[in-house]
Amino acid sequence: MNTLIELEKKINSELTTKIDKSKITHNQLYLDIDKEDLLDVTLFLKTNKDTKFRQLIDITAVDYPEEPQRFKIVYLLLSHEFNQRLILRYRINENEVINSLTSIFPSANWMEREVFDMYGINFKDHPDLRRILTDYGFEGHPLRKDFPLTGHTEVRYSEEQKKVLIEPVKLEQNYRNFDYESPWEGTKYIKDQTNNDKKN
């Protein structure tokens, strides 16, 4: 296809019932679909002679914890032949299981594992769905917005025990008094102390 407008018309005419919404923004075509139509839509986009989106660039998710459909799943596709990018999206609930794209794009294997690890989203028919970025025994999913910024546990080497320890995170906050005066003029407590020393 020569232009994104032509591409949008072609996809909408061929996949009429499977496209919920389409728009062109930032020189990219965005398609919103239902999760049940993922494999059909992706296979069409990859194999059709007028689209040829033969590279899966990335798979990711966006977390909206306050909404009933918590996650938006996002697929980025590239057509080298037409030099066009397409973003495929759909929404799911927190505990839904979605289809794996590994049968259409084998490169989806590691990308789906990253989404599983970071967001806790499960993929059906994935050949090896296990954590890929976090360590063994890691609790939680770090890119969820309700994940604590410090994590649940910390790993450190104990010189006394000569081994690596995994312990609950302990946050110690010492009281610090911040002054926002210019360092060239000196801070108030230093000025007061200097004046007292001069008087004595």
FENCOR-V481888 format. One record per backbone hydrogen bond with DSSP energy under -0.5 kcal/mol. CO is the residue of the C=O (numbers start at 1). NH is the residue of the N-H. E is the energy in kcal/mol with one decimal. If there is no record, write none. Layout:
co=CO nh=NH e=E
co=CO nh=NH e=E
This chain:
co=3 nh=7 e=-2.1
co=4 nh=8 e=-2.8
co=5 nh=9 e=-2.2
co=6 nh=10 e=-2.5
co=7 nh=11 e=-2.7
co=8 nh=12 e=-2.5
co=9 nh=13 e=-2.2
co=10 nh=14 e=-2.2
co=11 nh=15 e=-2.9
co=15 nh=18 e=-0.9
co=15 nh=19 e=-1.2
co=18 nh=20 e=-0.7
co=18 nh=34 e=-0.5
co=21 nh=32 e=-3.0
co=23 nh=25 e=-0.6
co=23 nh=30 e=-3.2
co=25 nh=28 e=-1.2
co=28 nh=25 e=-2.3
co=28 nh=30 e=-0.5
co=29 nh=87 e=-3.1
co=30 nh=23 e=-1.9
co=31 nh=89 e=-2.8
co=32 nh=20 e=-2.6
co=32 nh=21 e=-1.4
co=34 nh=37 e=-1.4
co=35 nh=38 e=-1.2
co=37 nh=41 e=-2.6
co=38 nh=42 e=-2.6
co=39 nh=43 e=-2.3
co=40 nh=44 e=-2.1
co=41 nh=45 e=-2.6
co=42 nh=46 e=-2.0
co=43 nh=47 e=-2.3
co=44 nh=48 e=-2.5
co=45 nh=53 e=-3.0
co=48 nh=51 e=-1.3
co=48 nh=52 e=-1.6
co=52 nh=54 e=-1.7
co=55 nh=57 e=-0.8
co=55 nh=78 e=-2.5
co=58 nh=76 e=-2.6
co=60 nh=74 e=-2.8
co=62 nh=64 e=-0.5
co=62 nh=72 e=-2.2
co=64 nh=67 e=-1.9
co=68 nh=70 e=-1.2
co=70 nh=64 e=-3.1
co=71 nh=73 e=-0.5
co=71 nh=92 e=-2.6
co=72 nh=62 e=-1.9
co=73 nh=90 e=-1.5
co=74 nh=60 e=-2.5
co=75 nh=77 e=-0.6
co=75 nh=88 e=-2.6
co=76 nh=57 e=-2.6
co=76 nh=58 e=-1.1
co=77 nh=86 e=-2.3
co=78 nh=55 e=-1.7
co=78 nh=80 e=-0.7
co=79 nh=83 e=-1.1
co=79 nh=84 e=-1.4
co=84 nh=79 e=-2.8
co=85 nh=29 e=-1.7
co=86 nh=77 e=-3.0
co=86 nh=88 e=-0.5
co=87 nh=31 e=-3.0
co=88 nh=75 e=-2.8
co=89 nh=33 e=-2.6
co=90 nh=73 e=-2.8
co=92 nh=71 e=-1.9
co=93 nh=96 e=-1.0
co=96 nh=122 e=-0.7
co=98 nh=124 e=-3.7
co=101 nh=104 e=-1.4
co=101 nh=105 e=-3.4
co=105 nh=108 e=-2.3
co=106 nh=109 e=-1.7
co=107 nh=111 e=-0.9
co=108 nh=112 e=-3.0
co=109 nh=113 e=-1.6
co=110 nh=114 e=-2.1
co=111 nh=115 e=-2.0
co=112 nh=116 e=-2.5
co=113 nh=117 e=-2.5
co=114 nh=118 e=-3.0
co=115 nh=119 e=-2.4
co=115 nh=120 e=-0.7
co=115 nh=121 e=-0.8
co=116 nh=120 e=-1.4
co=118 nh=143 e=-1.8
co=118 nh=144 e=-0.5
co=122 nh=98 e=-2.4
co=123 nh=126 e=-0.9
co=124 nh=100 e=-1.5
co=126 nh=129 e=-0.5
co=128 nh=130 e=-1.2
co=135 nh=138 e=-1.6
co=141 nh=144 e=-1.9
co=144 nh=147 e=-1.7
co=148 nh=151 e=-1.2
co=152 nh=169 e=-1.8
co=154 nh=167 e=-2.5
co=156 nh=158 e=-0.5
co=156 nh=165 e=-3.6
co=157 nh=159 e=-0.6
co=158 nh=162 e=-1.5
co=158 nh=163 e=-1.0
co=163 nh=158 e=-2.9
co=165 nh=156 e=-2.3
co=165 nh=167 e=-0.6
co=167 nh=154 e=-3.2
co=169 nh=171 e=-0.5
co=170 nh=172 e=-0.7
co=171 nh=173 e=-0.6
co=172 nh=174 e=-0.6
co=176 nh=178 e=-0.7
co=182 nh=185 e=-0.7
co=182 nh=186 e=-1.1
co=187 nh=191 e=-2.4
co=188 nh=192 e=-2.9
co=189 nh=193 e=-1.8
co=190 nh=194 e=-2.5
co=191 nh=195 e=-2.7
co=192 nh=196 e=-2.2
co=193 nh=197 e=-2.2
co=194 nh=198 e=-1.9
co=195 nh=199 e=-1.8
co=196 nh=200 e=-1.7
